[in-house]
Amino acid sequence: MSEIFSAGPAKDAEDPEDPEDPEDADLARARGGDDAAFTRLVRPLRRELHAHCYRMLGSSHDADDALQDALIRAWRGFARFEGRGSLRSWLYTVATRTCLDIITNRGRRALPIDLGPSSDRVVVDNAPLTDVAWLGPYNDAGLADGPAGPGARYEQREAVELAFVAACQHLPGNQRAALLLFEVLGFSAAEIAGMMDTSVTSVNSALARARRIVAERVPSVTQQRTLRRIDDARVREIVAGYSAALEDGDAGALVALLTEDVTWSMPPMPHWYRGIDIVTDFAVRVPLNSCGHWRHLPVGANGQPAVGSYLWDDEAGAHRAWGIDVMTLREGRIAEITSFIGLDHFDALGLPASLP
């Protein structure tokens, strides 16, 4: 059973002289209880299924749990898979229903911006809000650049951008599922109706409501389009400049990288800031002075430029993981900084827990 959850290579049980299609052979073996065959069938779809679970749930860790649960459900029920539709659509059905169960029991995830207006003064003793389920960053390594299906409207990287995932969290579970299955994955309304055990009319109605809500919350220009307009060297320059400004305590260098209406939020801290003046005040009073010395590692998160931020710890004698700073760019500058504070985010992004 453990092989089902392994991303590594499974033993090949194929007879090299067997002319039967390997996938058909694995389907038959999996129905007969061969977990290695099931693993081979699932492996090519794991990455996109995990991304779907993240879009539904807004958390890498929830996505891990949902995918594991979905694969257990799929394995236990695989004898009932008759092959009338594709294995991909059947697995998406199982994964979507698993996520809907989690949403029913847990509710939506949020960013500080969802909870109230920006602060008009710097809150130095900003304490974590622990009774909120917070949105988290996502490791975008391995995601395709294009759409997942011929009918999809969003690219795979567009559909993990913070603005889009955060907007989806404002949708009821059925609307969220319908939107993602249709607009991101390219399933038809009829296919979605079958996956969600409802009518095509209900799917179309859910899609209409979901599109309206998402359109109100997502910028008209996605980060993928913005990044394509900016030279790659300029993006690297922005990331390096941001890191150097914090490490050197250089407020002027940091401010030069920001838009006039920049926002900075730090989940799980509830307070957030909007506008160059108060963001500068916050930067000068907190990360540039009172926190201590920083080091940074560039990383990709949510299809956006980001860095892992490490803060010097005297007791440990090292820079310890502090937060993942995801940047939203506009016209060659940083328009939003979302600092996801917590060690658990580093493992999900493949970053070390400390630096020298």
QUIDAQUI-V718542 format. One record per backbone hydrogen bond with DSSP energy under -0.5 kcal/mol. NH is the residue of the N-H (numbers start at 1). CO is the residue of the C=O. If there is no record, write none. Layout:
nh: [NH | NH]
co: [CO | CO]
//
This chain:
nh: [4 | 5 | 6 | 13 | 16 | 18 | 19 | 25 | 26 | 27 | 28 | 29 | 30 | 31 | 32 | 33 | 34 | 35 | 38 | 39 | 40 | 41 | 42 | 43 | 44 | 45 | 46 | 46 | 49 | 50 | 51 | 52 | 53 | 54 | 55 | 56 | 57 | 58 | 63 | 64 | 65 | 66 | 67 | 68 | 69 | 70 | 71 | 72 | 73 | 74 | 75 | 76 | 77 | 78 | 80 | 81 | 82 | 90 | 91 | 92 | 93 | 94 | 95 | 96 | 97 | 98 | 99 | 100 | 101 | 102 | 103 | 104 | 105 | 106 | 107 | 110 | 114 | 115 | 115 | 116 | 119 | 124 | 126 | 129 | 130 | 132 | 134 | 135 | 136 | 140 | 140 | 143 | 148 | 152 | 153 | 154 | 156 | 159 | 160 | 161 | 165 | 166 | 167 | 168 | 169 | 170 | 171 | 176 | 177 | 178 | 179 | 180 | 181 | 182 | 183 | 184 | 184 | 185 | 186 | 187 | 192 | 193 | 194 | 195 | 196 | 197 | 198 | 203 | 204 | 205 | 206 | 207 | 208 | 209 | 210 | 211 | 212 | 213 | 214 | 215 | 216 | 217 | 217 | 218 | 222 | 226 | 227 | 228 | 229 | 230 | 234 | 235 | 236 | 237 | 238 | 239 | 240 | 241 | 242 | 243 | 244 | 245 | 246 | 247 | 248 | 249 | 250 | 251 | 254 | 255 | 256 | 257 | 258 | 259 | 262 | 263 | 264 | 265 | 266 | 266 | 269 | 270 | 273 | 275 | 276 | 279 | 280 | 281 | 282 | 283 | 284 | 285 | 286 | 288 | 289 | 290 | 291 | 295 | 297 | 299 | 301 | 302 | 304 | 306 | 307 | 308 | 309 | 309 | 310 | 311 | 312 | 313 | 314 | 317 | 318 | 319 | 320 | 320 | 321 | 322 | 323 | 324 | 325 | 325 | 326 | 326 | 327 | 328 | 329 | 330 | 333 | 334 | 335 | 335 | 336 | 337 | 338 | 339 | 339 | 340 | 340 | 341 | 341 | 342 | 345 | 346 | 347 | 348 | 349 | 350 | 351 | 355]
co: [1 | 2 | 3 | 11 | 14 | 15 | 17 | 21 | 22 | 23 | 24 | 25 | 26 | 27 | 28 | 30 | 29 | 33 | 34 | 35 | 36 | 37 | 38 | 39 | 40 | 42 | 42 | 43 | 45 | 46 | 47 | 48 | 49 | 50 | 51 | 52 | 53 | 54 | 59 | 60 | 61 | 62 | 63 | 64 | 65 | 66 | 67 | 68 | 69 | 70 | 71 | 72 | 73 | 75 | 77 | 78 | 80 | 86 | 87 | 88 | 89 | 90 | 91 | 92 | 93 | 94 | 95 | 96 | 97 | 98 | 99 | 100 | 101 | 102 | 103 | 133 | 111 | 111 | 112 | 112 | 272 | 122 | 123 | 268 | 128 | 129 | 132 | 110 | 58 | 138 | 300 | 140 | 184 | 149 | 183 | 183 | 146 | 155 | 157 | 158 | 161 | 162 | 163 | 164 | 165 | 167 | 168 | 172 | 173 | 174 | 175 | 176 | 177 | 178 | 179 | 179 | 180 | 180 | 182 | 181 | 188 | 189 | 190 | 191 | 192 | 194 | 193 | 199 | 200 | 201 | 202 | 203 | 204 | 205 | 206 | 207 | 208 | 209 | 210 | 211 | 212 | 213 | 214 | 214 | 220 | 222 | 223 | 224 | 225 | 226 | 231 | 231 | 232 | 233 | 234 | 235 | 236 | 237 | 238 | 239 | 240 | 241 | 242 | 243 | 244 | 245 | 245 | 249 | 250 | 251 | 252 | 254 | 255 | 334 | 259 | 335 | 273 | 337 | 269 | 271 | 266 | 127 | 264 | 262 | 260 | 275 | 276 | 277 | 278 | 279 | 280 | 281 | 282 | 283 | 286 | 285 | 286 | 310 | 308 | 306 | 304 | 138 | 301 | 299 | 325 | 297 | 307 | 323 | 295 | 320 | 293 | 318 | 312 | 313 | 313 | 355 | 311 | 318 | 353 | 309 | 309 | 340 | 307 | 323 | 324 | 338 | 305 | 336 | 327 | 333 | 330 | 257 | 328 | 333 | 328 | 263 | 326 | 265 | 337 | 324 | 338 | 267 | 339 | 322 | 342 | 343 | 343 | 344 | 345 | 347 | 346 | 319]
//
